[in-house]
Amino acid sequence: MMIMHDTQCLQQASTLLKQAQSHAAMADLVRAAVSRNEQWRGQQCINLVAAESPTSPSVRALLSSEVGTRASGGHIGRDNRFFSGMKNIDELESLCVELLKIAFRAEHADHRLMGGMAAVLAAYTALARPEDSVMTVPVIRGGDTSNRTNGPPGVRGLKVWDIPYIHKTADIDLTRFSEIARVMKPKVIGLGMTLTLFPLPVADIKGIVSPWDGKVYFDAAHQLGLISAGLFQDPLAEGADLMTGSSGKTFSGPQGGVIVWNDARLTSPLHEAIFPTLTGSHQINRVAALAVAATEMLEYGQAYMKQVVSNAQALALHLEHWGVNAFYREQGYTRTHQIVIDSKPFACGREAVRRLEAANIIANEMPLPWDTDPYNETGIRLGTVEVTRLGMKEREMAWIAEQIAKVLLHQEDPMAVANGVIDFMKNHRTVYYCHEQGLPR
Ligand SMILES: *Cc1c(COP(=O)(O)O)cnc(C)c1O
């Protein structure tokens, strides 16, 4: 199979550009696509994609600020820069670093990686050398390509081995892990999950790999906001050497990457991996937006993330009430923003997600631990970050669960459900848990 963009989509765009009367008209085409998305995804859909969050008005405004036009290569400080005129930018970046340190109770932080994925590559670059062995969770068990051979560890030339996993409880099989790890002596244990429902045994893993100075690296792409709010496990406090994350998932800031660590010996290898290896100009507009997002999480994160988790649990409970099976009931469904439901009785995951999309309910298919073919998923992952930031609570989760059941279980006309969703969303346009709006009422 060729891995490439859909040629039909590109062809359509090419045709539109050929039909445009001028270059200004071409710009109009771009703006029109943006505004159609803003209207549909931004105002008329229930977005349950676990990897997204809406940003506050000030975060959005900063993303188009003047600092975003400045080249920023290098580390903070006059002698570390490649351009003059950086005094205000040094101050702004320092504020961001110090805010991240407070937000994650960490000794060191970095703000320059332009995505969670780039942060993962920086982590493996700093922690391991080509040919070293690392252990990570396979994709089919809820792991993520970002920590596998076809992601950053592969690019770094690392050998990737599987962390044994118990699917029934969504947990690492510590007994088998310890047997394998003691033989392999991996340099790094990479704990990176895209399906993340429960805490991982960081302290136990650190204890197992300590005899050969193995490093524990926690990729908290999804859980970053929950961790900052103190509502999930605290990987650094539990013994992880390094944590990275995406700033645009539960952390609810601009899209980008964050790295935090406590061990001063990691500072130099990490800084070198970040610059000059993996970044040049690191988008100071994004850095400013990230710093403000950190202040929002410091002020509102606890209330916000608590409601995110309550909403996820409520959504699972209500879905079960309407006849849609949510997994991990015995464990309370989830301790994060995610839940995972069974699409098997209705359709394969992809087909079920398409039907929901036709009803303006946006989610993603997810391979489950017991699936044999990763491209024929039988799960759907739902996330509650966006609906929570738009002020929704348990009552609204009940309504959303009913709409999902109507589409999946009762085969109701998706257009009819979509009309209901559009009406419902008219009352949910305000972004809360930010300095402008405070808490929802
Ligand atoms: C989303 C994700 C990433 C990539 O983060 P981006 O910010 O999208 O680049 C890395 N690791 C895991 C486990 C993820 O879920």
The ligand as a Tripos MOL2 file, in Angstrom:
@<TRIPOS>MOLECULE
LIG
   15    15     1     0     0
SMALL
NO_CHARGES

@<TRIPOS>ATOM
      1 C1         -0.9140   12.6750   20.3540 C.3       1 LIG1
      2 C2          0.2630   11.9060   20.7910 C.ar      1 LIG1
      3 C3          1.5590   12.3060   20.4150 C.ar      1 LIG1
      4 C4          1.8010   13.3960   19.3850 C.3       1 LIG1
      5 O1          1.5120   14.6560   19.8610 O.3       1 LIG1
      6 P1          1.2490   15.8840   18.8640 P.3       1 LIG1
      7 O2          1.1220   17.0350   19.7970 O.co2     1 LIG1
      8 O3          0.0180   15.5640   18.1250 O.co2     1 LIG1
      9 O4          2.4440   15.9940   17.9710 O.co2     1 LIG1
     10 C5          2.6220   11.6590   20.9800 C.ar      1 LIG1
     11 N1          2.4500   10.6380   21.8500 N.ar      1 LIG1
     12 C6          1.2290   10.1910   22.2020 C.ar      1 LIG1
     13 C7          1.1130    9.0600   23.1740 C.3       1 LIG1
     14 C8          0.0860   10.8060   21.6860 C.ar      1 LIG1
     15 O5         -1.1310   10.3570   22.0110 O.3       1 LIG1
@<TRIPOS>BOND
     1     1     2 1
     2     2     3 ar
     3     2    14 ar
     4     3     4 1
     5     3    10 ar
     6     4     5 1
     7     5     6 1
     8     6     7 2
     9     6     8 1
    10     6     9 1
    11    10    11 ar
    12    11    12 ar
    13    12    13 1
    14    12    14 ar
    15    14    15 1
@<TRIPOS>SUBSTRUCTURE
     1 LIG1         1 GROUP 0 **** ****
